[in-house]
């Protein structure tokens, strides 16, 4: 199959005017100008007309289980108050509710040009049912929480790994997610990291998300401390920061994807960069909570691999009067509004190649390059080549077409 587009935007290399991508057996065989490729490739041509052909978007952090919570929690009094409301909502839902929510989120991602998602799975019994039919690539991180559980941390970990390894995952990936310092033990985080490396998995953890979490660990006080002091051992509070809690496990390295990292002390960004860990930033969720300003510039200078995610719709405001959707284009626009010094091309990289690296998939997806999976999205555009990056970051709505593993997931509404 030879795809022709007004512009091909590979991310890893400069955009191509009147470009084409040659796909064979679900993988990219060649990229170049359409006249050059068409002159020696005898393949059916799919003409995408006036559009930009780009890599499929990579949503590095999402909670598909919670898609149906959109609009259910108004902007909270504080982060701890929001968590409490989320727990209440979850207790009222059935298995069917969570399954429908997961599938709704998957549809929204596919329609928005996402071809890879890092999903935190809080209802793991869903996976055998929903994962085999997922149209896009999923990295399923099994959420691990020790508070409010009678089982010990390592028992929880062993059971979770056993469940994951019995899952018919097909082309998808698995991973572990000790939830956060305030909901897990250092022992569980440490062992999750070790077991993940043994299995070649990535692992992810929420760290430094809120001022209330920071206050609990640094000063042993605040709303989160008051709420949790009867539910967990608080001896790790008052002695350091959430990031220090993670670093003190001795397991922080490139296999780890840190989510949020909104609240860091001076010097911690440099330690983070030295570890090789990536950071997933969720701009709309960040704005919903009014968290402290995300240190995007400092992380860029330090060389941290920062990528973008949607988080869940339980922490997203309504968009233009309608319910929020899982939408990476909206995340890019929100990031650029908060950080106008970042160039559109760099933000696109955060939503594609950097997310793929964070999920350990840089040799599989995240760019248009020979040898990679044919994961792509198509956005209408008839403007100038030099404006392509800006047009992509400002795109609103569904994509015209999308492909994952070389199979169409959306459209294309064109003559083949």
Buried (B, 14 or more C-beta within 10 A) or exposed (E): BBBBBBBBBBBBEEBBBBBBBBBBEBBBBBBBBBEBBBEEBEBEBBBBBEBBBBBBBBBBBBBBBBBBBBBEBEEBEBBBBBBBBBEEBBEEBEEEBBBBBBBBBBBBBBBBBBBBBBBBBBBBEBBEEBBEEBBBBBBBBBBBBBEEEEEEBBEBBBBBBEBBEEBEBEEBBBBBBBBBBBBBBBBBBBBBBBBBBEBEBBBBBBBBBBBBBBBBBBEBEBBBBEBBEEEBEBEBBEEBBBBBBBBBBEBBEBBBBBBBBBBBBEEBBBBBBEBBBBBBBBBBBBBBBEBBEBBBEBBBEBEBBBBBBBBBBBBBBEBEEEEBBBBBBBBBBBBBEBBEEBEBBBBBBBBBBBBBBBBBBBEBBBBBBEEBBBBBBBBBBEEEBEBBBBBBBEBEEBBBBBBBBBEEBBBBEEEE
